[in-house]
C-alpha cells in the first residue's frame, strides 16, 4: 500500500457562489447524486430506506422507497450508466458486521437489484470504540469498479478500497492511503476529467474539499491531491457532486438547528 501526502499543503482559495436551504425531511442529507434535472439524496444513520428527489432550488419533488432494503447507516451514493449504488457503510463505533452497498435500478422505480457485502481484511476487533480505521463514508463508481474512501478515526487519513460492481461477499484491503488530516464524509468522480473530489471535516468545525486530479488506478503515483478550506465552519458537509474541474455542489446536515443546506462552490 502506498501512502500519499498532499502535494500542496497550502489551503487554497475558494468561494460560495450559490446556496439554498433544503427541506427538513432531508435534515441528515448524506449523499448527493444527479437525477434528470434534479438531485437525489437520503438521510443517514437509521433513516428510512428512501431516496428523495429535490430541485436545484431546494424543492422536494418526490420520494422513492427501496423495497427490501434497510438503512443501517447510508453514507454515500454513486451511479454509472446502468445502476445507482448506495453505500450502507457507516460504522461510527467500528462494530458493524453487516456492511454493504445496495445496487438499485433507477430505470425500474429504484428496484433493488442486490447487495455487495464486504468486510475489512485486517479487522479482528468488533468492540465499540471511538478511534478506529473501519469507517468508510465516501463512494464513487468508476467505469470498472466501486471505490470507497475511509474515514480513518485513528490517523485522520483516508484509505482507498476497491470493490467489484457485482453482487457478492468480499474482503477488502486498502490499496492506498491519503494524508488528508481530516475525516472524509463524501466523494464524487467524473470520468471525462479523471477527477475525484472529496469532502471532509475536523472536529474543530473546519470543512474541506479535496481534489484528486489525473485519477487512474493503474498510475496512482501521478495523482495530484489538493486541499481547499471551505468558508463553512461549524457545518457538517456530507456530500459532493462535481460540476466541472472548478465547480461543485455540496450539502450539509442541519446539525439540529436551522435547515440542511446545499451550496455551489467555486475553487
C-alpha positions as CSV (number, residue, x, y, z in Angstrom):
1,X,0.0,0.0,0.0
2,X,1.3,3.4,-1.0
3,X,0.9,6.5,1.2
4,X,0.2,9.8,-0.3
5,X,0.6,13.3,1.2
6,X,-1.0,16.5,-0.1
7,X,1.2,17.9,-2.9
8,X,0.4,21.5,-2.0
9,X,-0.1,21.9,1.8
10,X,-1.5,25.4,1.4
11,X,-5.2,25.9,2.0
12,X,-6.2,27.2,-1.4
13,X,-8.8,29.9,-2.0
14,X,-12.5,29.2,-3.0
15,X,-15.9,30.8,-2.6
16,X,-19.6,30.1,-2.2
17,X,-21.4,31.3,-5.3
18,X,-24.9,29.9,-4.5
19,X,-26.8,28.5,-1.5
20,X,-30.2,27.3,-0.7
21,X,-31.9,25.6,2.3
22,X,-33.2,22.1,1.8
23,X,-36.4,20.6,3.3
24,X,-36.4,19.4,6.9
25,X,-37.3,15.9,5.7
26,X,-33.7,15.5,4.5
27,X,-32.2,17.1,7.6
28,X,-29.4,14.4,7.6
29,X,-28.6,14.5,3.9
30,X,-25.6,12.3,3.5
31,X,-25.2,11.7,-0.2
32,X,-25.8,13.6,-3.4
33,X,-26.4,12.4,-7.0
34,X,-27.7,14.0,-10.2
35,X,-31.1,12.6,-11.4
36,X,-32.6,14.0,-14.6
37,X,-32.6,17.8,-14.0
38,X,-32.7,17.4,-10.2
39,X,-30.8,15.7,-7.3
40,X,-31.2,12.6,-5.2
41,X,-30.3,12.4,-1.5
42,X,-31.2,10.4,1.6
43,X,-30.9,10.5,5.4
44,X,-28.2,8.6,7.1
45,X,-27.9,6.6,10.3
46,X,-31.2,4.7,10.7
47,X,-33.3,6.8,8.4
48,X,-35.9,5.2,6.1
49,X,-34.7,3.3,3.0
50,X,-35.9,6.2,0.9
51,X,-34.3,8.4,-1.8
52,X,-35.5,12.0,-2.0
53,X,-35.6,13.9,-5.3
54,X,-35.3,17.6,-5.0
55,X,-34.7,20.6,-7.3
56,X,-31.8,23.0,-7.6
57,X,-34.0,25.5,-5.7
58,X,-34.4,23.1,-2.8
59,X,-38.0,22.0,-3.5
60,X,-38.8,18.4,-2.5
61,X,-40.3,16.7,-5.6
62,X,-40.7,13.0,-4.9
63,X,-39.5,10.2,-2.7
64,X,-38.7,6.6,-3.7
65,X,-38.9,3.8,-1.1
66,X,-36.5,1.0,-1.9
67,X,-38.4,-2.2,-1.2
68,X,-36.4,-4.9,0.6
69,X,-33.7,-2.5,1.7
70,X,-32.6,-1.4,5.2
71,X,-30.9,1.9,6.1
72,X,-28.5,1.0,8.8
73,X,-26.3,3.9,8.1
74,X,-26.4,5.0,4.4
75,X,-23.5,7.4,3.8
76,X,-22.9,8.0,0.0
77,X,-24.4,7.4,-3.4
78,X,-22.8,6.9,-6.9
79,X,-24.0,5.9,-10.3
80,X,-22.9,4.5,-13.6
81,X,-24.7,4.1,-16.9
82,X,-26.8,1.2,-15.5
83,X,-27.3,1.4,-11.8
84,X,-27.2,3.5,-8.7
85,X,-25.1,2.3,-5.7
86,X,-25.9,3.3,-2.1
87,X,-23.2,2.7,0.5
88,X,-24.6,1.4,3.7
89,X,-21.1,1.5,5.2
90,X,-21.3,4.0,8.1
91,X,-19.5,2.4,11.0
92,X,-19.0,5.1,13.7
93,X,-18.1,2.7,16.5
94,X,-16.3,0.1,14.4
95,X,-18.6,-2.8,15.5
96,X,-20.8,-3.4,12.4
97,X,-20.6,-6.8,10.6
98,X,-23.2,-6.1,8.0
99,X,-21.5,-3.5,5.8
100,X,-22.9,-3.4,2.2
101,X,-23.5,-1.4,-0.9
102,X,-27.0,-1.6,-2.4
103,X,-27.5,-1.9,-6.2
104,X,-30.7,-0.2,-7.4
105,X,-32.1,0.4,-10.9
106,X,-33.2,4.0,-11.5
107,X,-35.0,2.9,-14.7
108,X,-37.2,0.5,-12.8
109,X,-38.5,2.7,-10.0
110,X,-35.3,2.2,-8.0
111,X,-35.9,-1.5,-7.7
112,X,-33.3,-3.2,-5.5
113,X,-31.1,-5.5,-7.7
114,X,-28.9,-6.9,-4.9
115,X,-26.2,-6.2,-2.3
116,X,-22.4,-6.1,-2.4
117,X,-21.4,-7.2,1.2
118,X,-17.9,-6.6,2.5
119,X,-15.6,-6.8,5.5
120,X,-12.2,-5.4,6.3
121,X,-9.5,-7.9,5.9
122,X,-7.4,-6.8,8.8
123,X,-10.2,-6.2,11.3
124,X,-10.3,-8.6,14.3
125,X,-11.8,-6.4,17.0
126,X,-15.5,-5.6,16.7
127,X,-15.9,-4.0,20.1
128,X,-17.4,-0.5,20.2
129,X,-14.8,2.3,20.2
130,X,-14.3,5.9,19.1
131,X,-10.9,5.6,17.3
132,X,-10.6,3.0,14.6
133,X,-9.9,2.9,10.8
134,X,-13.0,0.8,9.8
135,X,-15.5,3.5,8.8
136,X,-15.9,4.3,5.0
137,X,-18.4,7.0,4.2
138,X,-17.4,8.1,0.6
139,X,-18.2,6.1,-2.5
140,X,-17.5,6.6,-6.3
141,X,-18.2,4.5,-9.3
142,X,-15.5,4.3,-12.0
143,X,-16.0,2.5,-15.3
144,X,-14.6,-0.7,-13.8
145,X,-15.1,-0.6,-10.1
146,X,-16.6,0.9,-7.0
147,X,-14.1,2.9,-4.8
148,X,-14.5,3.5,-1.1
149,X,-12.6,6.2,0.8
150,X,-12.3,5.6,4.5
151,X,-13.0,8.0,7.4
152,X,-10.0,6.9,9.5
153,X,-10.7,8.0,13.1
154,X,-7.3,7.0,14.3
155,X,-4.9,8.7,11.9
156,X,-7.1,11.2,10.1
157,X,-6.1,9.6,6.8
158,X,-8.3,8.2,4.1
159,X,-7.7,4.7,2.7
160,X,-8.8,3.7,-0.8
161,X,-10.6,0.4,-1.2
162,X,-11.8,-1.3,-4.4
163,X,-14.9,-3.4,-4.9
164,X,-16.4,-5.0,-7.9
165,X,-19.9,-4.0,-9.1
166,X,-21.2,-7.5,-8.7
167,X,-23.5,-8.9,-6.0
168,X,-21.3,-11.0,-3.6
169,X,-19.5,-11.0,-0.3
170,X,-16.0,-9.6,-0.4
171,X,-13.0,-9.0,1.9
172,X,-11.3,-5.6,1.2
173,X,-7.8,-4.3,2.0
174,X,-6.5,-0.8,1.4
175,X,-4.9,-0.1,-1.9
176,X,-3.6,3.3,-0.9
177,X,-3.7,5.9,1.8
178,X,-4.1,9.7,1.6
179,X,-2.8,12.0,4.3
180,X,-5.9,14.3,4.3
181,X,-5.7,15.2,8.0
182,X,-9.5,15.2,8.3
183,X,-12.5,12.9,8.4
184,X,-13.7,12.2,4.9
185,X,-17.5,12.1,4.5
186,X,-18.3,12.1,0.8
187,X,-16.8,11.7,-2.7
188,X,-17.6,12.0,-6.4
189,X,-15.9,11.0,-9.7
190,X,-16.1,12.5,-13.2
191,X,-14.5,10.2,-15.7
192,X,-14.1,12.7,-18.6
193,X,-11.9,14.8,-16.3
194,X,-10.3,11.9,-14.4
195,X,-11.2,13.9,-11.3
196,X,-12.2,12.7,-7.8
197,X,-13.5,15.2,-5.3
198,X,-13.7,14.5,-1.5
199,X,-15.2,16.4,1.4
200,X,-14.1,16.2,5.0
201,X,-14.0,18.0,8.3
202,X,-12.1,18.3,11.5
203,X,-13.7,18.1,15.0
204,X,-12.8,21.8,15.4
205,X,-15.6,22.5,12.8
206,X,-13.4,23.2,9.8
207,X,-14.7,21.9,6.5
208,X,-12.6,20.9,3.4
209,X,-12.7,20.0,-0.2
210,X,-10.0,17.8,-1.8
211,X,-9.4,17.3,-5.5
212,X,-7.5,14.3,-6.9
213,X,-6.5,15.1,-10.4
214,X,-5.4,12.6,-13.1
215,X,-7.0,9.8,-11.1
216,X,-6.0,6.4,-12.5
217,X,-5.9,3.2,-10.5
218,X,-3.0,2.0,-12.7
219,X,-1.0,5.1,-12.1
220,X,-1.8,6.4,-8.6
221,X,1.6,7.9,-8.2
222,X,0.5,10.6,-10.7
223,X,-2.5,11.6,-8.7
224,X,-2.3,15.2,-7.6
225,X,-4.1,15.9,-4.3
226,X,-5.1,19.5,-3.3
227,X,-6.8,20.7,-0.2
228,X,-9.3,23.7,0.0
229,X,-10.7,25.1,3.2
230,X,-14.4,25.9,3.0
231,X,-15.8,29.1,4.5
232,X,-18.4,27.0,6.3
233,X,-17.1,26.4,9.8
234,X,-19.5,24.6,12.1
235,X,-21.4,23.0,9.2
236,X,-21.4,19.2,8.6
237,X,-20.6,18.7,5.0
238,X,-21.6,15.2,3.9
239,X,-21.8,15.0,0.1
240,X,-20.3,16.4,-3.1
241,X,-21.1,16.4,-6.8
242,X,-18.7,17.6,-9.5
243,X,-20.0,20.2,-12.0
244,X,-16.6,20.9,-13.7
245,X,-13.0,20.9,-12.6
246,X,-13.5,24.1,-10.6
247,X,-17.2,24.0,-9.5
248,X,-19.0,21.6,-7.1
249,X,-22.3,21.1,-5.3
250,X,-22.1,20.2,-1.7
251,X,-24.7,19.5,1.0
252,X,-24.7,19.8,4.8
253,X,-26.8,18.4,7.6
254,X,-28.8,20.8,9.8
255,X,-27.0,19.7,13.0
256,X,-30.3,20.0,14.9
257,X,-30.6,23.7,14.2
258,X,-31.8,25.6,11.1
259,X,-32.1,23.8,7.8
260,X,-29.9,21.4,5.8
261,X,-28.2,23.4,3.1
262,X,-26.9,23.0,-0.5
263,X,-24.0,25.1,-1.7
264,X,-22.3,25.7,-5.1
265,X,-18.6,26.1,-4.5
266,X,-16.1,27.7,-6.9
267,X,-12.4,26.9,-6.5
